Amino acid sequence: MIEFRTAAELGESFRRPITEVFVDAFGHDFAYFSTDPARLTDAFEHMLALEHFHVALVDGEPAGITALTDGRQRSAVPHGGPLRRHLGLVKGTIGAVVLGREWSHEVEGLTTGGASLEFVGTASAHQGKGVATALLTHLLALPQYREYVLEEIADTNAAALHLYRKLGFTEYRRKKVNHTKRTGISYYISMKLVQY
């Protein structure tokens, strides 16, 4: 059975397990900084804004996460000190600058009553079991929102794109990237769902 809680409700004692799900789901995106999941978890644990994260629990343990913001709030706030402490002076400084810039922009065109869904991730042990579908369905049923956006999904992430389309999201923007040779990603796709 899947249970849904906000990370803020779960509290600071769940910060590390939630960060472990984050690293499990997105660690490949941060391979430049380290390929060691424990090291990435140490480095990133400080930066998740728990008040914006929702968690799918399986047997009481975090199995999936998604941040939900108004498009102006930041769901991840990297700080140089902890990043340098765990990743080293050079990579920690680069991480603070690059991730800070990457995660600080507002979602353009999101209307009042809209929500930005960010960092949709499932722990590898729970992938393919409907955790992300259940968590997103739960969030899409929240009464205070009628418009949802998912920004900049890599075109190589076919499973996520399929799931979002299945839930009713449609593409509204496609942005060409300059690092295709390095990452294999050609476009970042942004999707939207408006419920009437």
N, C-alpha and C positions, 0 to 999 in steps of 0.2 A: 504494500500500500504506500502511495506517495502522499506526503503531507507537505503543506506549503506554509512557510513562515518568512517574515522579513528578517534580514540579517540583524537589524537593530533589536528585534525581539529576542533573537538567539543570544545576542550579546558578545562581548569581547572574547569570551572563552571559545567562540566559534570562528574567530577571525582567521586563525591558522588553517583549520579544515576548509573554510571557504576559499582561502587563498590557494590551497592545494588543488581544489577543483579548477580555479582560474588557471593555474600553471599547467595542470593536466590538459585542459582544453586548448590553451593558447601558447603553451611553452615553445612549440615549434616556431612561432612568430618571433620569439626572443632568443633564438639560437646564437645570434651574434654575441649576446651578453654572456650566455652560459648554456650548456646542454645538461647541466645538473639540476634536476627538479627541486631538490632541497635548497640549493643555493638561490635559485630564482624565487622560491617561496620566501626564504629569508629576506631577499631584497625587496620583494613586492608586498609583503605582509602589511606594511605601514600605509600603503597608498589606497586601498579600497575604502571608499566612503560607505560604510555599512548601512547608513540610513537610506541608501538608494538601491541596495541589493535585495532581491527576493531569492529564496532558497527552496529547492525541492529536496525534501528529506526522504531517504529510504532507510527503514529500520533505524531512524534517529540520526543518521549520518548524512551530511550534505552530498547530494548526487548530481545536482544541477544548479546553475545560477543564472540570473539575468538582472541587470541593473535597469531601473526605470526612473527616468528623470523628465523634467519639463523641457529639456533641450537646451537649457541655459546652465543648469546645475552640472557639476563635474562629479562623475561616479568614481573616477580614479585620479588621485592627486599625488604625483610622484615628487619626492623630495631628494635633493642631492645627497644629504648626509647619509641616510640609510643605504641608498643605492651605491655610493662610493665605498661604504663600509663592507658591503657584501660582494660587490662586483669589481672593486678596484678603482683607483683614481680616474683612469682614462675612461673605461667603460661606464662607470657610475656617473661621471660628469656628462658623457654623451647621452646616457639614458635619461638623466634629468632634463636635459635640454630637448632632446628629440621627443620623448614621450610627453613631456609637459606641453610642447607645441602641438603635438598630434591630438592630445585629449582635451585641449582647452577651447576649441572652437564651439560655437553655438550651432544648433541645428537650424538651418535656414528654412523659413516658410512654415514652421510648425505653429499652428494656431493655438489660441487659448483653449484649454481643455484637451490638448494633444500631449502625447507621451513619446519619448524616445526610448526604445529598447536597445540596450547596449550589453556587450559581453555575454551573449547567450552561449553558455557552455555546459557541457555534460562531462562528468568524470568518465574516463575510458572504460572503467568496470561496469558502467551503467549505460553505455551507448547502445542504441538499437532496442531499448526497452521502453521507449515512449516517455522518457523523463522530460526532455525538452518540449515535446508536444504538450504534455500535461501542464508544465509550468507556464508556457505561453498561453495556453487556453485559459488557465486560471487568471493570468494578467489581462487578457483580452476581455474578460468578464467583469473587470472592475468598473463600477458604475460612473466614476468621475471622469472617465476618458472616452472619447469617441473616435479619435484619430491616433494612429500609432505609426511610427516610422522606425525603420532599421537602416542605419547609414553604413555605406561603404563595406559591403560584403564582397569578399574576393570572388571573382568569377570561377576560380578553381574549387570553391567550396560548394560542390554540387549538392551534397546532402542537405546543407542548410538552406540553399536556394529552393530545393524541392519542398522542404518542410514549410518554408514561409509561403510559397505559392499555394500549397495545400491548405494553409490556414486563411487564405484569401488576400495575401499581400500581392501587390503588383509593382512592377518596376516603374520608377518615375525619373531616375537619373542614372547615367552610366558615365564614369570618369576614367579616361585612359591613364595608365600609369607609365612611369619612365623606367621602372626597374624590372621589366618583364624578363629579361635574360637572367637576372639574378634570382627572382622569386617564382617565375612561371605565371605570375598574375598579369593578365592583360588589362582588365577593367575592375574598378570597384563599382558595385551595383547598389543603389539605394532603393528601398521599397517602402510602400505605404499601404495602410489599410484604414479606410474610413467606414465606420459603422453608423448606420442611420437608425 
